[in-house]
Amino acid sequence: MAFQTKLPKIFSASYFLIPDSGVQGGYTKLMANRKRLWEHKALIIRMAVGLGLLLVLYAVVPQLAFFGGAREALHGLQPAWLLVAAAAFSGTYLMAALMFACLGRRRIPLGRTVVVQMAAAFASRLLPAGSGAVAVSYSYLRQRKYDAPESAGIVAMNNLLGFVGNLCLIALAFVVDPDVVGHLRFPHIGWGTGAVVLGLGIGALCFWHWRRRTLRFLRAALSDLMGYKDRPAAVVLAFLVSVALTLLYMVTFYCCVRAAGLQLNFTASLVIFSFGVLVGALTPSPGGIGGVEAALTAGLASFGVTPGTALAVALSYRLITFWLALIIGSFAFVIALRLHFFTPYVKQ
């Protein structure tokens, strides 16, 4: 018994639902279950990494012919616009923290939440479809003494409002300029469709493997979402903050467009940006890498931008929103862990 108390919580008997009998047989079963679990995880990680590299190669290789023009366009970018883009992007952390402050039933400290959102951005760049940010935010809320249903409900409402806010902005763009959608052309993805289908298959296998825990989590989240019907003011305020968050990302992209000397209007930039976000969410690679760049390049090219300049805009945008966020977020992630803002595991 004394030996088991020294194990990390993630390796404890209760984590694997093994009775803590205190006998050698129980410990042997614990080690066997632990070995099988890590074998499954290692296989999934290897498949995900291989798929991610495949998608990156697919997105990059067809653009090699444009790298010469892109390199020249990158040298011609205006630094002042890039600084404005970086400033706009830095505001997204504050908006993301404000959303959690609005949705929480109890006080959530703003400064600490900003640091956690920086750490969540780091995790989001390492895992596909924003799953890293969801995990970090959920763990943070559990550390703030929110129970599992409340934490799941806040995270679910946060993502739902972000999705709805983005749709509202797209609808507004179509109302303001109905012809803008006619310019957009979906890129030909060819055999890349197989990679996407493979990624969806891996996701389906993961869901089936952890289906009971996932369904229990979703039921708890849905139940807590219904609790917001008694707090309409909080939902409306969080929705407005969500729209502001999306607009800051949009302004970041628009500044990168202007940095390249392009005169693309704001409505067209919004549609191209939304198209890139959608493709990035569907791309089963870390942070949507490869898919976002390809989609933004194709979207800009649909509006008559030369391929080299379009690729330069896409790379400059991702340099700010992906690589810069990855570097800053790595420091925030370590700081948040050291200060126990969240933990890499949570008790169910």
N, C-alpha and C positions, 0 to 999 in steps of 0.2 A: 504493500500500500504506500509506503513511504517513497518507493522508487517511482511509482506512477505519478505522484504529485510533482515530481521534478520535470516531467515531460512538458513541452510547450502545449498550450491549449489545443492547437490544431491537431496534435497527435494524441489527445486524451481519449480515453475509452468512450466517454459520452459523445464525442464528436462522431464516432463511427457506430453509435448505438450498440456498443458491446457492453454487456454487464460487467461492472467493475468487481470481479470476484476476488481479485487479489491472489489468484493462483497462477502457476506458470502457463497452464493451458490458455487462460484468458489473454495473457501477454503474447503468446505465440499467434493466437488468432488475430490480435491487434496488428502485429507485424505483417501477417499475410494480407490482411485487408488493406493496410497502408501500401504495401508493394503493388497490389492490383490497382489501387486508385492511381498511383503515380505512373503505372504503365499506361493506363487509359489516357491520363493527362498528357504524357509525353507523346503518345501517338497523335493526339489531336493537335498538340502544339507543332509537331513536325509537319503535319498535313497543312496547317494554317500558314506556317512560314513558307513552305514550298509553294502554296497557292499564291501567297502574297508576292513572292519573287516572280512567279509566272506573270501575274497581272502587271507588275512594275515593268517587266521586260516587254510585255505586250503594249503597254502605253508608251514606253520610251522609244523602242526600236523604230516604229513607223515615223517618229518625229526626228530621227537623226538627220534627215535631209534638210530640216529646217534649223538645225542648231547653229549653223553659220550665221543666218539672218537673226536668230534669237540672240546670239552673243553680241552682235552689233547693236541690236535694239536694247539689250540690257545695259550696255555702256552709255546709251543715249538717254536713259531714264533720268527724270528730274528729281534730285534728292529731296527738294522741299515737299513735293507731293508724297514721297515715300515716308517722310517724317510725319506728315499729317495722317497718313494711313496707319502708321504704327501707333500714333496717339489715339486714333479712333478705336483701334483694336484693343488697346489697354483698357478702354472704358467698358469692354464686354465683360471683364471680370467683375466689375462693380455691379453691372446690371444682373449678371447671373446670381450674385450674392443677394441682391435685393429681391429677386424672385423667391428665394427660399425664405427670406425674412417676411415677405408678404403671406406666404402660404403656411408658415408655421403657426400653430395655435399658441405656442409660448415664445418668449423672446429668443431670437437667434442672433448672437453678436455679429455685427456686420464685418468688422475687421478680420476676425478669425475665419468667417465664411469666405471672404475674398481670397485668403491664403489657400483654403481648401479647394476653391474653384480653380485656382491656378494649378494645384496638384491634380485635380480632376481632369483638367485640360491635358496635362502630361499623360495621365493614364488613358485618356481618350485617343491620343496619338499612337498608342502602342497596341490598342485593340480595335477591332472593327465595329462599325455601327454605333459608336458612342458607348459601348458596354463598359469601358473602363471608367468613364465619368459617372455612370449610373452606380457602379459598385462603390466608388469613393464617396459619393454623396449619400448613399444609403448608410454606409458605415459611419459617416460623420453624424448623421441624424441619430443613429443608435447610440453613439457616444454622448449625444446631447440628451439622453434619457427618453427619447421617443421610442415607443414600442414598435414592433415589427410592422403591424398594419399601418400605423401612422407614418412611419418612414417610407414604406412602399407607396402609400397614397400621395405623399408630398412629391416624391420623385416622379411618379406617374403623371400627376397633374402638371408638374413642371415641364415634362416632355410633351404632354398633350397641348398645353398652351403655346409652346414653341412651334409645334406643327401647325396649329390653327392660325397663329399670328402670321406665319410665313404664307399660308394659303390666302389670307386676307390681303396681304401686300401684293401678291401675284394677281389676285382678282382686281384690285384697285389699278394695277398697271394696265391690265387689259381694258378696263373701263376708260382710262385716260387715253390710251393709245391702242385701239383695237387691232391695228395692222402690225403691231410689233411681233406677234406670234408667227406671222407668215414668214418672217425672215429666218426663224430658228429651224435648223436642220439637225436631226438626230444623226450622230456619227455611226458609220458602219463598223460593227464590232466583230463580225466574222467569227473566227474560232474562239474569240474571247467569250462568246456566249457560253461555251462549254465550261470555261473557268468559273463563270458566275453560277451556272447550274451546279457545279461541283461544290462551290462554297455554300450554296443553299442546302445541298445534300449533307454537308458536314454539320451545318446548323441544325438540320432536322435530326441527325443522329444524336447530337448533343442534347437536344430537347427531349428525345425519347429516353435517353439514358437518365436524365435528371427530371423526368416529366412530373413525378409526384411533388417534388420540392418546387418546381417551376409553377405548376398549377396552384399549389397552395399559396405561393407568393402572389400570383395574379389575382386569385380570389380575395386575398387580404387587401390588395391594392384597390380593386374595384369597390370593395365594401367601404374603404376609407374615402374614395373619390365621391361616393354618394353623400358623405358627411359634409361636403362643401356646399350642398344646396342650402344650408343654413348660414353660409358665409359668403353671400354674393359680392359684397364690397371687396373682400380679400381676393376673390377670383378676378374681378374686373381690374383691380389695381395690378395684380400679377400679370394679367393679359397685356396691359399697357406697357409694363416693364419689358415683357417678352417682345412686343413689337419694337420697342426702343433697342433691345438687344440685337434683333435681326437687322434693324436699320444701321446699327454701328458696323456690323459685318459688311453690309451693303456699301456703306460709305468707305470702308477699307478697300473694297474691290474697286469702287469708282475712282478713288484716289490713285490706285495702281494704273487704271486705264488712262487717267489724265497725266500720270507720270510719263507715259509712253507718247504723249503728245496727241492722243486721240480725242476726237470731239463727239464721242458717243453720248447720247442723251441718257438721263438717269433711268428712264423707264426701260430702255433696252438693256442697260447694265443690270437692272434688277432681275429681268427675265433670264439673262445669261447666268447670273450668280445663282439664282434658284435652280436652274438646270444643273449647274455644277454641284450644288449641295445634294440634289436628288441622286445623281449618279454616284456621288461619294458615299451616300448612305447605303446604296445598293451594292457597292463594291466591297467584297469580303476581304479587304486588306487593311492593315493597321492605319487608322485615320483616313481611310479612303484614298491612300496614296496611289498615284497612277491614274485612277478613275477621275478624280477631281480635275487634275491637270489636263487630261485628254478632253473632258467635257467642256471646260472653260475655253480651251484652245479652239475646239470645234464650234462652240457658240459664238465666239468673237469672229471666227472666219466666216460664219453665216452672215454677219453684218458687213462683210467686205474688208475686214482687217487682214493684212497679209499674214501668212502662217508664222513667219519668224517673229513679227511683232506680237501676234496673238499668244504665242508660246512664251515670249518674254513677260507679258502681262500676267499670264497664269503662274509662271515661276516666281515672279516678284510677290504676287499675292500669297502664294503658298510659303514663300520664305518668311513672311511676316506671321501668317496665321498657323503654320504648321511647325517649321523649324525653330523660329524664335519662341513660340509657345512651348515647344518641347524642351528647349534649354532652360527657360525661366521656370517652367513647371517642374523640372527635375529638382531644382533647388527648393522650390515650395513643397514638393512631395517629401523630401528628406526632413525639412523643418517641421512640417505638419506631423510626420511620424514621430519625430523626437519630442515634440510638445504634446503628443497623444491627442491630437485633434481628431484622428480616426485611427483605426487599426486595420491590418491586412486581413483580419478575419473577424467575424461577428458571431455571437451566440444566437442560435435560431430561437 
